[in-house]
Amino acid sequence: MTDTFTESRRRAADSRIPQERADASAFPGTGTVLRLTLLGPLRASRNGLPLPLGPLKQRLVLAVLLTRPNTPVSMEELTDAVWPDDPPRTARKNLQVYVSTLRRVLDPEDLGRLHHGPGGYVLQLTADECDSLRFEELARLGDGEARAGAMSRAALLYRQALDLWRHDPFSDLAARADVLRAAVERQHARRLAVYEAWAEAQLETGEPAAVADTVDEMVSRHPLRERLRAAQLTALHRVGRRTEALAAYDDCRQQLSRELGLEPGAALQCAYRSLLDDVTTPRPRGGGTGARLLPPELADFTGRDRELNDVITQLGREGGPPVMLTGPAGVGKTALAVHAAHRLAARYPDGVVATRLCAEDGSTRPWGSVMSELARSLGWTQRLPADREDAATAWRSWLSGRRILLLLDDAPDADALGPLLPPSGPTAALVTSRSRLPCLESAHRTELPPLSAEEAVDLLGTMIGRARLAAEYGAAERIVTATGLLPFALRAAGNRLSVLRHMPLGQYADRLEHPLEALDELAAGGLGVRARLAGAWARLPGAARETLHALAALPDPAFSLPTAARALGLDGRGTQRALEGLIDVGVLTPPSCPDVTAHRAAGAAAERYELPWLTLLFAREQAAAPETRC
């Protein structure tokens, strides 16, 4: 029915001329005719003209359907909402009348928008037609931009989502039914999370005034929410309202102690320490700004305890070498680096800043552009010399003696890093790279493997809900295996499943395990695995691409050295060099040898290499469509 509905809407849209009025900014789709708003009083319109939604009980039916758009709502749930105490014997017939009337009002062209199927009634809506769906779409897009480090775009998307709110959801109906009250609570919790994400993104862009002006209203609703309080402290601090920031911290501390018997958590204490440091510690002359320009932490960051401890230990040693996080595309290097940088922020009072060394298309950013961005963020106002070596010397001289942490994300090679790395001293560098960068001899390297199966399942559960996970645990294990245990792919799968709430996990696992469907399925909410793999592919040397083409043609992702030699048409040494080239750029998993005591020749034959599943699928796509190769 969904496909019929979509096709019918397309045909109907071709035959009409939409009249765009009434809140057009909230719904950008120029072909949208029907619009439903529930982030406030329940309203419906077509071409800007209000639609009659009928008596109270009929509007309750519509409201309950809107709590779960595109998902079946059973007759029993509708009955409980409309008649919570004593439903009449004619309840089912009455509901059928209400639904029939709503169908004529909302779907006069009989497109199948409101239909009955397995599990109950389904109201089909798009994000351009319903403000709550548009809110979720904008929030997911903002999350994607934030993960990519594009904080200005993330803040804009979050703000657009928040601006859709006019009042409490279902403000004229919520008191009538428990299911609506529960839906309102969920919407408020979601709004709070998006507001916090917006506030953090806004602060990262260096524009705290908007946060300082609006945060008090949110704090009055959620006074014990520490993430929100941390944003409040930071915003007030950065606009110069330090006395208010200190008072806000003290108020929160007292409420936490009085109502929960708890002390403030790490994030709030870190914001408080930063405030105290700025109030009590004089800045060195010409010093940095103390900027904290980092992407926000992922609320559901999972696992990585060993690697995190290693990074924090190394960066806690003053004068140490650069610390590198290496691993394949999508393994979570940036997320771990950002998590570590937030944990370490208090140790670097002169600034903690992050920048990407590659553009979105995978090309290397000019060194001058990156250095200028870092300099501006840290408050260095001198003009950079045009010569690379002169600029590097001036940059290192300025950094000398300052306690700054530089997060240099997605380094393509050692040459791109060269002029940016700080001198030995209190300034430290945390670098992420898909390549191991063997030319950077002094670096301390931490290799980031895929998540363990347990960690991957746990992360999936945080995104789709523990009850849904437990109901189909075996299918969840298949899903995480099909994503290669890569956090980026797993988040794309989790986002898609969060939208497709009606889909059994087993059905989605079947799609991911199909070689021709997997990459199409791993795209949702601004996350696209194919686009991420394309960026990695574009940076590969031509010889590495050809090697990948040959290996992707093998029937099994795991293979031995002799098998690879036959596929590549090379001798043993030439094959090893080709495979080691892929390992160096983070494409191929290093070999495992089950018998390390075997004879050297036998051991070499027993070594097992493995091409990551998603990389294999992408390489096969590229081989099958040469005209689309990156």
N, C-alpha and C positions, 0 to 999 in steps of 0.2 A: 504493500500500500504506500510505503514511503516513496518508492520510485515513481509510482503513478502520481502521487501528490506533487512531486518535484517537476515532473514533465508537464502536468496539467498547469502548474503555476507558470512555467515557461511559456506555454502556448497562450495562456490568458494575458500574460504581460506583454506579449507581442501585439495584442489587439487593443490595448488601452493606452491612454495618455495620462500618466500620473500627475496629480496636482500636489506639488510639494509645499506644504504649509505646516504650521504648528510644530515648533520644536525640531525643525529640520536638522539643526546642528547635532542633535543627539542621535540621529539615525542617518548615516551618510548614504545609504543605498538609494539611488535615484529612482529605482523601480518599485520601491516599497509602497504599498497601498494601505495595508492593515498595520496599525500600531497599537500595542498594548503597554500601558505603564502600570507598574505595581510598586515602584519605589516611591510610594506616596499613596493617595487614594486610587483605587482601581478605576482606570479609565480605558476606553477603547475608541479608536477613530479610524475612519477610512477617508483618504484624500483630505485630511484635516477636519473632517466633519465628525462630531461625536456620534457614537453608536449607542442605541438604547440597550442596556444590559438587563433590564427587567427588574422583577421584585427581588427582595433580599435573598431568598433561598436560591434563586437562579444565579445571582452574583456570587454567592458562596460556592456554588458548584464551579463556576469559572475560576474563582480564586484558588480553590484546591487544585484544579488542573494546572494552574500557572505555577504552583509550588514545584511541580515536576514536569516542565514542558518536554515534549518529545519522549515521554516515558509513560507507560500504562499506569492508570490510577483505577483501582478496583471499585466496584459498586459498593462494597462494604465500607471502604474508606470515605466515599462520598456520602453514604448514609450517615455514618458517625459524625461527619462534619456538619451536615445540615440538620440532623435531629440527634443531638448528643445524648439525650435522656430517654425519650420514648418515641421511636419512629412509628409512624402510622402503618397500617397494613398496606396502604397504597404507595409506600415509599419508593419502591422500585419503579412503578409506573410514573410517579411524579418526577423522578430523576430522569427517566427517558424523555418526558415532555420538556424538562428544562434543557437537556442536552440537545434535543431536536430544535428547540427555539434558538439556542446559542449557535447551532450549526448554520441556521438560516441567517443569523445576524453576522457571524464572523466569516462565513464561507458561502456567500450567495451564488458564487459561480460553481459550487459543488466540486471543488478540487480535492476533496478528501482530507481537508485540514483537520477536522475533528471526526474521528472514527473510532469504532469499537473493534478491538482485536484481542489476541491472547493476553490475558491479565487485566483487561479493563479498557477504559477510554483513554485515547491519546490525542493531545492537542499539539499539532505540528507547527513549530514557529522557528524562524531564523533570528539571528542576532540583530538584524535590521528591523525586526518587527516587535521585539520585546526588550524593554530597557534592562531587565535583570540579565538576560542573555548577552546583551551588548556590554553590560558591566563586566561580566566574566570574560568575554572575549578581549576587551581592552586590558583587563588585569593580567591575563595570560601573555598578551603581547608585551606588556610592560615587564613581566618577569623575564621573558626572553631577551629583551634589550638589556636588562640589568645583568643577566648572566654573561652577556657579551661585553659588558663594561661600558655600554652606551648610556650613561646615566642621565644625560639631558633628555634623550628620547624616552627613556623609561619614566622619568618624572612627568613628562607631558602625557604619556598614555595613562599613567595612574591618575593624574589630575582629571583627564577626560572621563575616566570611569567614575570617579568620586562626584563629578559635577552632574551625573545623571540622577543623583538622589535629590528628591524634592521634599520628602517627609519620611516618617516611618513607613515601611512596607505595609500594604493593606491597612492603612491607618483608619479606614472606616469600617473594617470588617474583622480585624484580628481578634477582638475580644469575643467574637461569636463562636470560635472553634479552636480546640486544642491544636489541631494540625496547623492552623494558621499562626498561632502563637509560637509554635516550635519553628516554623519557617521564618518568622520575623527574627527570632533569636539567631538562627543560622545566618541570615542576611546581615545582621548587625555584627556578628563575629567576623564575617568575611569583609565587611566594610572596614572594620578596625584593622585587619591584617593589611588591606590595601592602603589604608591611610598611613600605617607605619612604614610600608615599603616606599610610598611616595615621600614621606618625610625624610627617610634615610637617603633616597636618591637625590632629593632637593638639597640636603646638606652636603652630599658628596659633590654636587655641582658648584658649591660655594655660594648658595643663595638661601641663607637661613631665615630671612625676614618673613617669607610666606609661612614657614612652619611656626615661627614664634607668634604670628598673628592668629593662627587657627588652632594651635595645639591645646589651648586651655579648654575649649569646648569638648574635645575628645577625652581629655584627662578627667573632666567632671563626670563623664559617663563611665570611665574605666580607671579609677584612681590607683588601683593596685597593679596595673599592667606595666611591668618594668621596662619592656622594650619601648613602649610609648613614653614613659617617664625619661628614659635615656635620651630620646630624641628631643623631648622638651628641654632638658638641661642643656644639651648641646646647642640647640637653637637660641635659647635665651643668652647663653654664654657668648655665642658668636655675634649677636647683635648688640652686645655691650650691657645687657641687663643682668649682670652677675649677681646682684643682691637677690633678685627674683629667682635666679637659678639655684642659689644656695637655699633659699626658702622652700623651693619646690622639692629639692632633695630631702630636706629635713622633714617636710610634710609626708613624703612617701615613706621614708624610713620609719617614722612614728606609726603610720597606718599599718605597715607591714608587721611591725612588732606587736601592735595592739590587737589586730584582727587575725593574724596568721601565726604570730610567734616566730617570725623569720627576719633575717637581716637582708638588706639589698643584695641582689645577685651580682655576678661578675660584670655584666654589661653596664649596669647602672653605677657600680662602684668605679668602673673605668672612666665613665663620663664625669663623675664627681672628682676623681683624682686629676683629670685633665683640667677641670675648672680650678681646683686648688693650685695646681702647678702654675697656671697662668696668672692667678691672683698673687701668689707669694714669691714666685721665682722671676727675677729680672731676666730679660732676653739678652743674649750677647749682642753687642753692637753689630748691626747689619745682619742679624740672625734671620733664620727662617720664620715662617708664619705659624709653625705648629700645625700645618694643614693635615687633615685626615681625609684624604681623597681616595677612598676605597669603595668598590662595589659592596652592597650589603651582603651580610652572610646569609647562606641558605638556612631557612628555619629547620629543614629536615636533613641537615648534613649528617651523614651516616658513616660509621666505621673510621678507618684510617688512623687508628690510635698509634700504631708503631711509627708510621711515616710522619705523623704530626709531631710526636715527641722528638724524633730525629731532627726535624727542621727547627723546632723551637730550641732544642739544645744547641745546635750549631749557631743559630743566630743570636743566642744569648752570650756567645763568646766574643768579646770585643776584639776587633782586629782580625777576625777570621776571614777565610776566603769566601767568594760568592757561593751561595747555596742554590743548587739546581734541582728542580723537580722535572723528571723526564718520563716519557711514556707516550703511547699512541694517542691519536685524536679521539676525544670523547671520554678519556679515562678519568677525568676529574682533576687535572693538574691545577687549573685556575681556581676551582672551588676550594681545594686544599690550601693553596697559597693565600687566598683571601681570608680563609678561616684562620690560618696561622698569623697573618698580618694583624687581624683584629685582636688576636690574643696577645700579640707583642706590642701593641700600640703604646702602652704606658712606658715602655722602655725607650721609646724614640720620641721625646717631647718636641723635637724640632721639625717633625713631619713624617708622615707615612703616606706615600703616594704610589699609585699604580698607573701603568700605561701599557698599551699593546704595541708591540714592535712590528706587527703585520696588520695590513688593512683587511677589511671584510672579504675581499676577493682573494686573499692569500698573498698578495704582493707585499714586499718589504717596504715599510715606511722610511722615508729619508731620515738619516740620522739627525739632521738639523731640526726637522719638525719635531721629532721625539724629544730632543734635548731642550728645545724652546718650551715645549709643553711642560716638561718637568720643572724647568727654571721658573716659569710663571706660577706654577702651582705652589712652589716653595718660597716664593717671594723674592727671587733673585732678579733684580731690575736691570742689570747691566746688559748691554748688547753683546750677543755672541759673536766671536770672530768668525769670518767666513771660512777660514781654513780649518779642516777637520782636526788636525793635530793641535793647532792653537786653541780651538774651542774645547777640546778634551782637556788640555792643560788648565785652562781657566776654570772649567767645570770642576775638576778635581781639587783645584786650589780653593774654590768656594766651599766645597763639601767638607774640606779638611777641618776637623775639630767639632763638627756638628753631629748630633745624634739623629740621623735620618735613616729610614728604611725605604728602599726603592724596590717596588715589585715590578719587574720587567717581564711582562707576559708574552708568551708565544714568540720566543726568540728564534729566528730562522737559521742563524749561523753565528759563529763567533765574531765575524766582522761587524755585524749589526750591533753587537753588544760592546765592542771594543771601546768606543769613546764615552760610553755611558757609565761604565763600572767605576765605583768610587775607589779612592786610595785606601790603603790599610789604615784603619782607625775606627772611630765609633760609628761611622756611616756603614750600613750593611746593604747587600743586594740579595734579593730572592728572585730567582729566574725560573721561568717555566719554558720548556722546549720539547717538541716531539723528537728532536735529534739529541743524541748524547753529547754532541759538540766535543769530540775528542781533542780538538785543538785548544780548548780551554782547560789547560792542564791543572791549574790551581783549584778549580771548583770542587766543592763537596757535592757529590751526586746522590740523590735519593730516587730510585726507580719506583714508579707508581704502577703496580699491577692492576688488572681489573678487580672489582669487588669480589669477595668470597660469595658463594651461593647464599649463605645465611644473611650477609649484609645486603645483598641485592634484593632478596625477598622482603627483608625488613623495610628497605626504602620503598619498594612497591606498595607495601601495606600502608605506609604513611600517606601515600598519594591517593589510593583508591578506597581506603577504609579497612580496618582489621576484620570486620565481620565478613565482608566480601572476600577478603583474602582467605580466611579460615574456611569458608564454604567451598572453595575450589583451590585448595592448597597445591595439589598436584599440577593443575593448569598454571598456577602462578610460577611454579618452578620451571615449567616449560617456557614461559614467557621470558624469565630472566636469562635462561640459557640461550634463547634465540636472540637476545640483545647483546650476547657476548659478555655479559656482566659489566658492560660499560655504563657508567652513570648517565652520560648524556643520552644514549639510546634508551635507557631505562626510564628517564624522565619524559622523553617523548612518548613512550608507551603508556606511562602512568597518566600523562595529560590527556591522551586520546581516550583511555578507559574512563577517566573522570567525566568526559563528555558523553561517551557511549555507556551510560550507566545501565542500560538495559541489556548490554551484550554479555553473554556468559564468557568467563575467562578462557574456557576451553576453545570457544569459537575464535577468539582473538589469537590464541596460541597457534591454532591451525593456520591462520593467515600469516603470522610471523615465520612459521616453519616452511611456508611455500616460497621457493626462491624468487619467483616473479612478483610476489606481493609484499615481501618484507619491508623493503625500503619505502614503498608507498604508505605503508601502515605506520611507519615511524616518523610521523610529521604531525604536530599539533601544537597550538598555543605559541607560535613563534619558534618552536624547536623543529629543525629539519635535519635528520641524520644524513640524507643524501647531500644536502648543501654543505654540511661540515666535511664530509668525505671528499666532496669536489674541491674544497679549499685545500685540503691536504694533498690531493692528487695534483693540483696545479703547481705545487711547489716541488714535486718530485723531479729529479733528473730524468731525461728521456730513457736512459738505460734502465733505470729502476722501474719505469712504467712497463717497458717491454718484458722485464723479468716477471712483474706481477701478472701481465697478460698470460704468459706461459704457465705460471703456477696456478692461476685461476682456472685454467682449462683442465687441471687434474680433477679426478672425481672426488677426492677426499681432501678436506682442508689440511689434515695432518699428513706429512710425507717424510720419507727418509732422504738422505743425501743422494743415494743412487737414483731414486725416483726423480728428484729434482734435476739431476744431471741429464737424464734422458729427456725430460721436458724442455730443458734449456739448450740441449745439444752442446754441452761443454764438458771438459774433463773435470776430475774431482776438485782440483785446486781452483779452477775458474768458477766452478759452481759455488764453492765455499765463499769466494770473494763476492760473487753476486748476492748470495744470501746475507752475508755480513753487511753489505751495503744497505739492504733493506732493514736489517736490525738497527743499524746506526741511525736511520731516519725514523725509527719508531713504527715501522709498518709490519714487521714480522716478529712473531714471538720467538725468543731465543730457544735453541734446541734443548731437549731433555734427553739424557742417556740413562736407561734403566740399569745399566751395569757398569759402574765407573771403574771396576777392577779388571774389565776385559782388556784384551790386547788392543793396542791403539787402532789398528785397522778395523777390527771388529767393532770397537767402540764407535768409530766414525760412521760405520754402516748402520749402527743401532740408533744413532742420534735421530730424534724426531722433532722436526720443525712443524709449526702450525700457523697457518694464515688465518687471521681473525675472520669470522663468518661474514660480517657486514662488509669488510674490506674486500673479501672474495666476491661477494655479490656485486659490489660497485665495479670492481675490475672486469667482471664478466659483462656488465652493462656497457662499459667503455669499449670492450673488445667487439661487442655485437653491433655497436653503432659508432663507427670510426668518425663519422662526420660531426658527432657531438662531443668528441674528446676535448678535455680541457687543455 
